[in-house]
Amino acid sequence: MMGLKAVVVTVLLAAALSYYIYTPMPDAIQEPWKLMAVDAAFRTGMNLAALKYHLGIDHYITAFRRSMEGFESTMVMLVGSRSPAGVVPGVKISDITFAGVPVRVYEPPAGGEGHLRRGLMYLHGGGWAYGSNKMGAYDKVSRMISDELNTVVVSVEYRLFPEVLFPEPFLDCVAAAKHFLSPEVLDKYAIDPERVAVSGDSAGGNLAAAVAQEVATDDSVTVKFSVQALIYPVLQALDFNTPSYVQNRNMAILPRHIMVQFWLQYLGADISLKPQLIANNHSALQHSALTPELRSRLDWTSLLSQKFTKSYKPVVVERDSHGLLKKIPGLLDTRSSPLLAGPEVLAKCPRTYILTCEFDVLRDDGLMYARRLKDAGVSVTSDHYEDGFHGCLSFINWPLDFDVGKRALRSYMTWLQNNL
């Protein structure tokens, strides 16, 4: 009898676990159960962090960071037992500061005296609250780029929420960028001033785009970035009902409600406003700050092709009854939303690479930015992955490796090889 009870309990627990892990996935996603498991692990970490926060044990961000660090340590042990992934002999690594901002510098073994090298500043993702360039795939990719492309890679450890709010992360990145681009520093690392890039993914792509605009329009900076490479960047917070936000609102890794929460945290707003932003109440037609010209800069009905607009319709709100734009002025700041920059600013931006994924709420941000840059006369390479999902470039290490992540990484590096 006891044996039967044990079997029943085991079956019920297995069913409950399967229900918790299972998330409907598009048919194009390869190895969907692997992605479901990763997403379930993230959700578990976030839920436990939220519980600790409500119990007064720890801030939910700090608690989730700890769980991520624990997960990272476990993955390092697993990867280390299988292969020396990420270990690139000869790449010199230094943890220093640029203008007071912590950075990790990767210097390639190739080149040598009298040979100028490429330079690349990288800004990691993580919703302006999580992540580090010293972790996992970020560190591995920096080593690979440094070694294979003979590039000095500077990874910026900008400050994060809740320690700081916008615009502090942006200001950290600008300070580090201007220091990096100074003739003295470029000369110190033997970097060709005509071959310096800025790059980043997700929230780091947001910062990279904003920094590229700042540097391009600052006459006091004599050396400019020659290219910008943006990987599924987040570029605007005025429309959370673009086709990709609606299509992928419940997608693994980055559902819409989490992205909206990241924005509210970054801009120092009350999280309770999340439903209002999801409903686009902050983008009311009758708001004087949102002129027709400004709205056109993120009008996906004209900036996206039919392939992406499909049968989706814009969500239009007549009146902002909550005064959201006054409560969150950062929503209209181009330093937080680079897509809102005027054409005169975009025209000064460097040659651009933008990687987007079909199953990503941020897909249309990247596609709209690519279109606006092209319209401003900038050379743009759009690299879209029909089987891609947000964060896929970070999943390149066994056992959580995905073929689309490896393909995307190789394409990104090939573009840098040919354009930087």
Sequence and secondary structure as in RCSB ss.txt:
>XXXX:A:sequence
MMGLKAVVVTVLLAAALSYYIYTPMPDAIQEPWKLMAVDAAFRTGMNLAALKYHLGIDHYITAFRRSMEGFESTM
VMLVGSRSPAGVVPGVKISDITFAGVPVRVYEPPAGGEGHLRRGLMYLHGGGWAYGSNKMGAYDKVSRMISDELN
TVVVSVEYRLFPEVLFPEPFLDCVAAAKHFLSPEVLDKYAIDPERVAVSGDSAGGNLAAAVAQEVATDDSVTVKF
SVQALIYPVLQALDFNTPSYVQNRNMAILPRHIMVQFWLQYLGADISLKPQLIANNHSALQHSALTPELRSRLDW
TSLLSQKFTKSYKPVVVERDSHGLLKKIPGLLDTRSSPLLAGPEVLAKCPRTYILTCEFDVLRDDGLMYARRLKD
AGVSVTSDHYEDGFHGCLSFINWPLDFDVGKRALRSYMTWLQNNL
>XXXX:A:secstr
 HHHHHHHHHHHHHHHHHHHH     TT SSHHHHHHHHHHHHHHHHHHHHHHHTTSS HHHHHHHHHHHHHHHH
HHHHHHH  TT  TT EEEEEEETTEEEEEEE SS  TT  EEEEEEE  STTTS  TTSHHHHHHHHHHHHHTT
EEEEEE    TTT  TTHHHHHHHHHHHHHTSHHHHHHTTEEEEEEEEEEETHHHHHHHHHHHHHHH TT  S  
SEEEEES    SS S SHHHHHTTT SSS HHHHHHHHHHHTT  GGGHHHHHTTGGG TT TTS HHHHHTT H
HHHS HHHHTT      S  TT HHHH GGGG TTT GGGS HHHHTTS EEEEEEEEE TTHHHHHHHHHHHHH
TT  EEEEEEEEEETTGGG  STTS  HHHHHHHHHHHHHHHHH 
